[in-house]
Amino acid sequence: MPPRHRERHRTDRIGWLRAAVLGANDGIVSTASLVLGVAAAHAARGDVLVAGVAGLVAGAMSMAAGEYVSVQSQADSEQAALNLERTELETDSVGEHKELTAIYVARGVAPALATQVASQLMTHDALGAHARDELGISATFSARPIQAALISAASFAVGAALPLLATALAPEVMLIPLVAASSLVCLAALGGLAARTGGAPVWAGTLRVTFWGALAMGLTAGVGALFGTVV
């Protein structure tokens, strides 16, 4: 008996992976940038830590709220489209059958076979067939607002904690270079891990995340150094 052919796709990870990577990346970049900007303005370590903690709390809540509102809007749109499709199936099932058949024909299925497939799928789950093939809505990619909000907030907090830890432990004279270096290392690891988990090229993900993180931190530190005053 030939072995079963198994394919390992990662599309089921797209929803939570996006939220987790975005949250952790923003946590590291925004908190490290804030810490570096305040430190470059010659603030005391205590003030830098207070600013960083405030940034962590504000950023985590902002990420949670933003993700929830965004993904909930997507979920509302999907539900409205499904309700409309349900009504059309109840009032014009023949027309909906023709519409589904035309979709399969356009994808290269022979007309007779497309008609048969449409009939069987509509008998089994008419709304599911139209949601998937007409509207592009499936369980794998459906919006999950609460999941996205919780993952974004938690991952942001974890990411933000890393530069804060470096700020607390680094010698004051080495605070800026150590926070910057450790944050860039964390960003590189995050980019590589996200790329590997999603099945994308690791080096591309690593370089992309590291470059934009370094740019954000450099600009923020520059603003702090330019407008800061020695106290």
C-alpha positions in Angstrom: 0.0 0.0 0.0 1.6 3.3 -1.0 2.2 5.8 1.7 -0.4 8.6 2.1 0.6 11.9 0.6 0.6 14.6 3.2 1.0 18.3 2.6 1.9 20.6 5.4 0.5 24.0 4.6 0.6 27.0 7.0 -2.4 29.0 5.9 -4.3 28.1 9.1 -1.7 30.1 11.0 -2.1 33.3 9.1 -4.6 35.0 11.4 -2.9 34.5 14.8 0.6 34.7 13.2 -0.1 38.1 11.8 -1.4 39.4 15.1 1.4 37.9 17.1 4.2 39.1 14.8 2.7 42.6 14.5 2.2 42.9 18.2 5.7 41.7 19.2 7.4 43.8 16.5 5.6 46.9 17.5 6.3 46.2 21.2 10.0 46.0 20.6 10.3 48.9 18.0 8.0 51.4 19.8 9.3 50.8 23.3 13.0 50.6 22.3 12.5 53.8 20.2 10.8 55.5 23.1 13.5 54.4 25.5 16.3 55.5 23.2 14.6 58.9 22.5 14.2 59.7 26.2 17.7 58.4 27.0 19.2 60.5 24.2 17.6 63.5 25.7 19.8 62.9 28.8 17.0 61.8 31.1 17.7 59.8 34.2 17.3 56.0 34.1 14.2 56.1 36.3 12.5 58.5 33.9 13.5 56.4 31.0 12.0 53.3 32.7 8.8 55.2 33.6 8.4 56.3 30.0 9.0 52.8 28.8 6.5 51.2 31.1 3.9 53.8 30.2 4.6 53.0 26.5 4.2 49.3 27.2 0.7 49.7 28.8 -0.5 52.3 26.3 0.8 50.3 23.3 -0.7 47.0 24.5 -4.1 48.6 25.0 -3.8 50.4 21.7 -2.9 47.2 19.8 -5.8 45.3 21.5 -8.3 48.0 20.7 -7.1 48.6 17.2 -7.0 44.9 16.3 -10.4 44.3 17.8 -12.1 47.2 16.0 -10.4 46.3 12.7 -11.1 42.6 12.7 -14.6 43.1 14.1 -15.3 45.4 11.2 -14.2 42.6 8.9 -16.3 40.1 10.7 -19.3 42.4 10.4 -18.8 42.7 6.7 -18.5 39.0 6.3 -21.7 38.4 8.3 -23.6 41.0 6.2 -22.4 39.3 3.0 -23.5 35.9 4.4 -26.9 37.2 5.4 -27.4 38.6 1.9 -26.3 35.4 0.3 -28.7 33.4 2.6 -31.6 35.6 1.4 -30.7 35.1 -2.2 -30.5 31.4 -1.8 -34.0 31.4 -0.3 -35.5 33.6 -3.0 -33.6 32.6 -6.1 -32.0 29.2 -5.7 -32.0 28.6 -9.4 -30.1 31.8 -10.2 -27.6 31.0 -7.4 -27.1 27.6 -8.9 -26.3 29.1 -12.2 -24.0 31.6 -10.6 -22.0 28.9 -8.8 -21.9 26.8 -12.0 -20.5 29.8 -13.9 -17.8 30.2 -11.3 -16.6 26.7 -11.8 -16.7 27.0 -15.6 -14.6 30.1 -15.3 -12.1 28.1 -13.4 -11.8 25.5 -16.2 -14.4 22.9 -15.2 -16.5 21.5 -18.1 -20.0 23.0 -18.1 -21.7 19.6 -17.5 -19.4 18.7 -14.7 -19.6 22.2 -13.2 -23.4 21.9 -13.1 -23.2 18.6 -11.4 -20.6 19.8 -8.9 -22.7 22.9 -8.1 -25.8 20.8 -7.6 -24.0 18.4 -5.2 -22.4 21.2 -3.2 -25.6 23.1 -2.9 -27.4 20.0 -1.7 -24.8 19.4 0.9 -24.2 23.0 2.1 -25.5 25.7 -0.2 -24.5 28.7 1.9 -21.0 27.2 2.6 -20.4 26.6 -1.1 -21.3 30.2 -2.0 -19.5 31.7 0.9 -16.3 29.8 -0.1 -16.4 30.1 -3.9 -18.4 33.3 -4.5 -17.5 35.4 -1.5 -14.1 34.0 -0.6 -15.1 33.4 3.0 -13.8 30.2 4.7 -13.4 29.0 8.3 -9.6 29.1 7.9 -9.5 32.8 7.1 -12.6 34.0 8.9 -12.2 37.1 11.2 -11.7 36.4 14.9 -11.6 39.8 16.7 -11.2 38.7 20.3 -8.4 36.3 19.4 -6.6 39.0 17.4 -7.0 41.5 20.2 -5.7 39.2 22.9 -2.8 38.0 20.9 -1.8 41.5 19.8 -1.9 42.9 23.4 0.0 39.9 24.8 2.7 39.8 22.1 3.1 43.6 22.3 3.7 43.4 26.1 6.2 40.6 25.6 8.1 42.5 22.9 8.1 45.7 24.9 9.4 43.9 28.0 12.6 43.1 26.2 14.0 46.7 25.8 12.7 47.5 29.2 14.7 44.6 30.7 17.8 45.8 28.8 17.2 49.4 30.1 17.0 48.1 33.7 20.1 46.0 33.5 22.5 48.0 31.3 25.1 50.3 32.8 23.9 53.9 32.5 26.8 54.9 30.3 26.1 52.0 27.9 22.3 52.2 28.0 21.7 53.5 24.5 24.0 51.1 22.6 23.0 48.1 24.7 19.3 48.7 24.3 19.7 49.3 20.6 21.8 46.3 20.0 19.7 43.9 22.1 16.5 45.2 20.5 17.9 44.7 17.0 18.9 41.1 17.9 15.4 40.4 19.2 13.9 41.9 16.0 16.1 39.8 13.8 15.1 36.7 15.8 11.5 37.6 15.6 11.6 38.2 11.8 13.4 34.9 11.2 11.0 33.0 13.5 7.9 34.5 11.8 9.2 33.8 8.4 10.0 30.2 9.3 6.7 29.6 10.9 4.9 31.0 7.9 7.0 29.1 5.4 8.6 32.3 3.9 12.4 32.8 3.3 14.0 33.3 6.7 16.7 35.8 5.6 14.2 38.1 3.8 12.0 38.2 6.9 14.9 38.8 9.2 16.4 41.7 7.2 13.1 43.4 6.6 12.1 43.5 10.3 15.6 44.5 11.4 16.0 47.3 8.8 12.7 49.0 9.7 13.3 48.6 13.4 16.8 50.2 13.1 15.4 53.0 11.1 12.7 53.8 13.7 15.0 53.6 16.6 17.6 55.8 14.9 15.2 58.5 14.0 13.6 58.6 17.5 17.0 58.7 19.2 18.0 61.5 16.8 14.9 63.5 17.8 15.7 63.0 21.5 19.3 64.1 21.0 18.3 67.1 19.0 15.6 68.5 21.3 16.8 67.1 24.6 18.4 69.2 27.3 21.0 68.2 29.9 19.5 68.4 33.4 
